[in-house]
Amino acid sequence: MRARTLTLAAAAGAALLSAAALPALAAPAPAGSGTHAAPAVYEGSVSASALLAKVSGCNQISNGKYRTDEETSATIPVCGANGAVFWKADMDIDCDGQVTSECNGDTDPWFQDDTAFHTSDDQPLTAARLPYVVVPSASSTWNYQNAGIKGGGVVAVIYNNKVEYAVVGDTGPTAIIGEASYATASALGIDPDPETGGAESGVTYILFKNSQVSPIESHSAAVTLGNQLAQQFVNNN
């Protein structure tokens, strides 16, 4: 819900996994990697590597490309696949929605107390608690609604060999892409500070077409549906 210019800090920290209907699984370290190799961590049963193997190329469906921040050039296309759209970008931190100790006007200079999509009782989402992703507002570059993406749709967010399921929860500037909630960043081990945190690159967002979590605020429902759709995505691409 905001336009911002950020100098992102390098991503750091351990992943904080959200409670989910399916247990988080740790994939074995690669052979020969030694005892110091960090295992992959992901929700559900589909690994980051399995998903990333299906998005190695790009069938561009956007009419142009997006910037990751106001000061950068437009280099990020929206890509199409069977059953999903995806992009590879950075991660800015969205702290909008219901006020919490982590997300408020003091912690976030760009804070807004609303989100584009609301909970089942018509309240703004809670960025500090719910993993959600921000999509660019509809424009001549790309209209997410025309692509089968809707509020509450499931997103697989992949970073540093980790998978976190989120929902489409907010809309952002028409020319900028790559933003997710405080809770999404925390779960992926990215610094969630709305002013100085985020990841400069390396984040993949896979949005599953015509999906919708009900209720939108249930992360466990997002994981259950996301795992099912991720498996279908791997099988059908």
C-alpha positions as CSV (number, residue, x, y, z in Angstrom):
1,M,0.0,0.0,0.0
2,R,3.0,2.3,-0.2
3,A,5.8,3.5,-2.5
4,R,9.2,3.5,-0.8
5,T,12.9,3.9,-1.3
6,L,14.9,1.5,0.9
7,T,18.6,0.5,1.2
8,L,18.0,-3.1,2.2
9,A,20.2,-4.8,4.7
10,A,21.6,-8.2,3.8
11,A,19.3,-11.0,4.8
12,A,20.3,-12.7,8.0
13,G,19.1,-14.7,10.9
14,A,17.5,-18.1,11.5
15,A,14.1,-19.0,10.0
16,L,11.1,-18.8,12.3
17,L,8.6,-21.3,11.0
18,S,4.9,-20.5,11.3
19,A,2.5,-23.1,12.8
20,A,1.0,-25.1,10.0
21,A,-1.4,-27.9,9.4
22,L,1.5,-29.8,7.8
23,P,4.8,-30.1,9.6
24,A,7.9,-28.3,8.5
25,L,10.3,-30.8,6.9
26,A,14.1,-30.7,6.8
27,A,15.7,-32.0,3.7
28,P,19.0,-33.9,4.1
29,A,22.2,-32.0,3.4
30,P,23.8,-32.7,0.0
31,A,26.2,-35.5,-0.1
32,G,29.7,-34.4,0.7
33,S,28.5,-31.2,2.2
34,G,29.8,-32.0,5.7
35,T,28.2,-31.5,9.1
36,H,28.2,-27.7,8.8
37,A,25.8,-27.6,5.8
38,A,22.5,-26.0,6.7
39,P,19.5,-28.3,5.8
40,A,16.7,-27.0,3.6
41,V,13.6,-26.1,5.6
42,Y,10.2,-25.9,4.0
43,E,6.5,-26.2,4.9
44,G,4.6,-29.2,3.5
45,S,6.2,-31.8,1.3
46,V,7.5,-29.9,-1.7
47,S,11.1,-28.7,-1.6
48,A,12.5,-25.4,-2.7
49,S,14.7,-27.2,-5.3
50,A,11.7,-28.9,-6.8
51,L,9.8,-25.7,-7.2
52,L,12.8,-23.7,-8.5
53,A,13.5,-26.3,-11.1
54,K,10.1,-25.4,-12.7
55,V,10.8,-21.6,-12.8
56,S,14.3,-21.6,-14.3
57,G,13.1,-19.8,-17.5
58,C,10.6,-17.1,-18.1
59,N,7.6,-16.9,-20.4
60,Q,7.0,-13.2,-19.9
61,I,3.3,-12.3,-19.5
62,S,3.6,-8.7,-18.3
63,N,3.7,-5.9,-21.0
64,G,6.8,-4.5,-19.4
65,K,9.1,-5.0,-16.4
66,Y,9.1,-3.8,-12.8
67,R,11.5,-2.0,-10.6
68,T,12.4,-3.5,-7.2
69,D,12.7,0.0,-5.7
70,E,12.1,3.6,-6.7
71,E,15.8,4.2,-7.6
72,T,16.4,1.0,-9.6
73,S,15.8,0.3,-13.3
74,A,12.9,-1.9,-14.5
75,T,14.3,-5.4,-14.9
76,I,11.8,-7.8,-13.3
77,P,9.2,-9.5,-15.6
78,V,6.1,-11.4,-14.5
79,C,6.3,-14.9,-15.9
80,G,3.6,-17.4,-16.8
81,A,3.5,-21.1,-16.2
82,N,0.9,-23.9,-16.1
83,G,-1.3,-23.0,-13.1
84,A,0.8,-20.1,-11.8
85,V,2.6,-16.8,-12.4
86,F,5.9,-16.0,-10.8
87,W,8.7,-13.5,-10.5
88,K,12.1,-13.3,-9.0
89,A,12.9,-10.1,-7.1
90,D,14.0,-8.7,-3.8
91,M,11.9,-8.4,-0.6
92,D,10.8,-5.2,0.9
93,I,8.9,-5.4,4.2
94,D,5.2,-4.6,4.4
95,C,4.1,-3.8,7.9
96,D,0.7,-2.4,7.1
97,G,-2.6,-3.5,8.6
98,Q,-3.5,-4.0,12.3
99,V,-1.2,-2.3,14.8
100,T,1.2,-4.5,16.7
101,S,4.4,-3.9,18.7
102,E,6.3,-4.8,15.6
103,C,4.3,-2.9,13.0
104,N,3.1,0.7,13.9
105,G,3.7,4.3,13.1
106,D,6.8,4.3,15.3
107,T,8.5,1.3,13.8
108,D,7.6,1.9,10.2
109,P,7.8,5.4,8.6
110,W,5.5,4.2,5.8
111,F,2.9,2.5,8.1
112,Q,-0.7,2.4,7.0
113,D,-3.4,0.9,9.1
114,D,-5.2,-0.9,6.3
115,T,-4.5,-3.6,3.7
116,A,-6.1,-4.1,0.3
117,F,-7.7,-7.4,1.4
118,H,-9.4,-8.0,4.8
119,T,-10.0,-10.9,7.2
120,S,-13.2,-12.9,7.3
121,D,-14.6,-10.3,9.8
122,D,-13.6,-7.4,7.6
123,Q,-10.5,-6.3,9.5
124,P,-7.1,-5.4,8.0
125,L,-4.6,-8.2,7.9
126,T,-1.9,-8.4,10.6
127,A,1.5,-8.2,8.9
128,A,3.5,-9.2,12.0
129,R,1.5,-12.4,12.3
130,L,0.3,-13.5,8.9
131,P,2.6,-14.4,6.0
132,Y,1.3,-12.4,3.0
133,V,2.6,-11.1,-0.3
134,V,2.1,-7.7,-2.0
135,V,1.2,-7.6,-5.7
136,P,1.6,-4.6,-7.9
137,S,-1.7,-2.7,-8.4
138,A,-3.3,-3.2,-11.7
139,S,-1.8,-1.2,-14.6
140,S,-1.0,-1.4,-18.3
141,T,2.1,-3.3,-17.3
142,W,0.2,-6.2,-15.7
143,N,-3.2,-6.7,-14.1
144,Y,-3.1,-9.5,-11.5
145,Q,-6.8,-10.0,-11.6
146,N,-6.7,-10.8,-15.4
147,A,-4.1,-13.5,-14.6
148,G,-6.3,-15.3,-12.2
149,I,-4.7,-13.9,-9.1
150,K,-7.0,-12.7,-6.3
151,G,-6.9,-11.6,-2.7
152,G,-6.3,-14.6,-0.5
153,G,-4.6,-16.5,-3.3
154,V,-1.8,-18.9,-2.3
155,V,1.8,-17.9,-2.9
156,A,4.9,-20.1,-2.4
157,V,7.8,-17.8,-1.4
158,I,11.2,-19.3,-1.7
159,Y,14.5,-17.9,-0.3
160,N,17.8,-19.5,0.7
161,N,16.5,-23.0,0.1
162,K,13.4,-22.4,2.3
163,V,9.7,-22.4,1.3
164,E,7.0,-20.4,3.1
165,Y,3.4,-20.4,2.0
166,A,1.7,-17.0,2.1
167,V,-1.5,-15.4,0.8
168,V,-2.0,-12.4,-1.5
169,G,-2.7,-9.8,1.1
170,D,-2.0,-6.3,-0.2
171,T,-1.4,-4.3,-3.3
172,G,1.5,-1.9,-3.9
173,P,2.8,0.6,-6.4
174,T,2.1,0.0,-10.1
175,A,5.8,0.1,-11.1
176,I,7.4,-1.8,-8.2
177,I,7.5,-5.5,-7.3
178,G,9.0,-7.6,-4.5
179,E,7.3,-7.1,-1.1
180,A,5.9,-9.3,1.6
181,S,4.7,-9.0,5.2
182,Y,6.9,-8.9,8.3
183,A,5.8,-12.5,9.1
184,T,6.8,-13.8,5.7
185,A,10.3,-12.3,6.1
186,S,10.6,-13.7,9.6
187,A,9.7,-17.2,8.5
188,L,12.3,-17.2,5.8
189,G,15.1,-15.9,8.0
190,I,15.1,-12.4,6.4
191,D,15.4,-9.4,8.7
192,P,11.8,-8.2,9.0
193,D,12.5,-4.6,10.2
194,P,10.2,-2.5,8.0
195,E,12.8,0.3,7.7
196,T,16.1,-1.4,7.4
197,G,15.3,-5.1,6.7
198,G,14.5,-7.1,3.7
199,A,16.5,-9.0,1.1
200,E,18.3,-7.3,-1.8
201,S,17.7,-10.3,-4.2
202,G,17.2,-14.0,-4.4
203,V,13.5,-14.2,-3.6
204,T,11.1,-16.2,-5.8
205,Y,7.4,-15.7,-5.6
206,I,5.1,-18.4,-7.2
207,L,1.4,-17.3,-7.2
208,F,-1.1,-20.1,-7.9
209,K,-3.9,-19.1,-10.2
210,N,-7.5,-19.2,-9.2
211,S,-6.7,-20.2,-5.6
212,Q,-8.1,-18.7,-2.5
213,V,-7.5,-19.5,1.2
214,S,-10.6,-19.4,3.4
215,P,-10.4,-17.7,5.8
216,I,-7.6,-15.6,4.4
217,E,-6.1,-15.1,7.9
218,S,-5.6,-18.9,8.5
219,H,-2.0,-19.7,7.8
220,S,-2.5,-23.4,8.4
221,A,-5.2,-23.3,5.6
222,A,-2.6,-21.6,3.3
223,V,-0.1,-24.3,4.0
224,T,-2.6,-27.1,3.4
225,L,-3.8,-25.7,0.1
226,G,-0.3,-24.4,-0.9
227,N,1.3,-27.8,-0.5
228,Q,-1.4,-29.4,-2.7
229,L,-1.0,-26.7,-5.4
230,A,2.8,-26.8,-5.2
231,Q,2.7,-30.6,-5.9
232,Q,0.4,-30.1,-8.8
233,F,2.7,-27.3,-10.1
234,V,5.7,-29.6,-10.0
235,N,3.8,-32.4,-11.7
236,N,2.3,-30.2,-14.5
237,N,5.3,-28.1,-15.5
